[in-house]
Amino acid sequence: MKHTSLVTALTRRLVVVGALLTLLNVAFVTAYYSWDMDDLRRQNVFRQIDRLAGALSRDTVGALRFGPSGRLIDDYRIYPEAYAYRILDHNGVVVSESNADLVPTVSWATAEGPDTWSSTIEHRGRTVLLGSRHLDIGGLPVRIAFASASDPSSLVLFVFFDELFVHVVVALLPFALCLVIVNVVTVRQSMRPLVQAAEAARHTGHAATITRLPTADLPREVLDLVDAINDALGRLETALEAERAFTAEAAHALRTPLSILAARVDEHLPSPVAQAVRDDVSSLKRLVEQMLSAAQADTLVLNPDQRCDLANVARSVVGDMAPIAIGLQRQLAYEGPATILVNGDTDAVAHALRNLIDNGLRFTPPGTEVIVRVTGDGTLAVHDFGPGFPAEDRKMAFKRFWRGSPSERGGTGLGLSIVKRIADAHGAAVHIEDAANGGTKVTISFKIADGLHDNNQLGSGPINLS
């Protein structure tokens, strides 16, 4: 499902509203001038006078010159029964005129009255609209008169379009554009606290204490929602803490009874029976230990400044688990640099590695080895030479108590789950893949600490403990 941003939605609505207002304004201007066409015609008279004035100029001796363009004069030439004009200089001398008989001579003389004047007269059975204006050209007065008996060239439409431009384009569109810009900026600024709250929610992981979403500067309309989410997070945190505490306490409480049971088995049961019961008790003890480890992994909180020497941890764990490998008739080897610093908790990383090695030792055949590799990019890998890990099972491998197909059962189903939770707490990625030369390879990719690593401090060669 595609989600549209609030800014985009509001902008679209404003654009639609602006378009509707524009159409309404156009309709209003159209209705106004349709109702008062006489006013529009009077405005056309003065517009034509201004056009004629634009063709006037004075020469070096101050004489008035009229140089109209072909487009300006065509209307008078093509429609002599519709349009007429007369231009008088400061001495009352006619500088230029066209179709003067459209208006009685006395009416042209009357047009020489006030500075701006218009009137409707009847001449030859037609109604003629006449107007004049007193203008200043080159420092001397000029009188320009224009008359219109009809409008075959639709000059009035140009006046109407001018009015639309002034009342719609000039007056409304800049305002609408500013409104859209202000809306985008205002909404983005208003939504910033909500975006920060969402970012905080994304960084709230199951391995850390659940962080409440920030409420500072949130709009009131959103604050209720965020407060409700924070209340839900509080209840969720309480439930998770209770679950973790129960698991840890139950695992801890079972340790002592299991140890006592193991001692009594050795003391009271015959040797053949004791061995079978001892194996069962060992499995129970291992399950209890893994449950306690899982509870600890769930409560792991990593300090962002905490560093861990991944190479040193790997060598130490390999050394500690070498006797176990020898007892199982397997080999355990380390390959990698002498030191490499990553962001991480030493004990947690070591615990994850012990789980991976334990899995590798259980699945690799006797006489083969489990290889622990550390690379310069902060990757920790454990490679066994067992039967491999079915691709269809890899998505479920990190689920608690998942133990694969019946032929692979025997573990607690918690080892890889613990590894995944420790990796998540470190912001590291865990991958299971088929190794190039057989078996399974599990990798954890840690973050290099401040980009510091030392790939040149390599050991003399792989450490092989068997």
Summary of the structure (lengths in Angstrom):
residues: 466
radius of gyration: 46.5
end to end distance: 56.3
largest distance: 145.1
contacts: 1370
relative contact order: 0.07
helix: 52%
strand: 20%
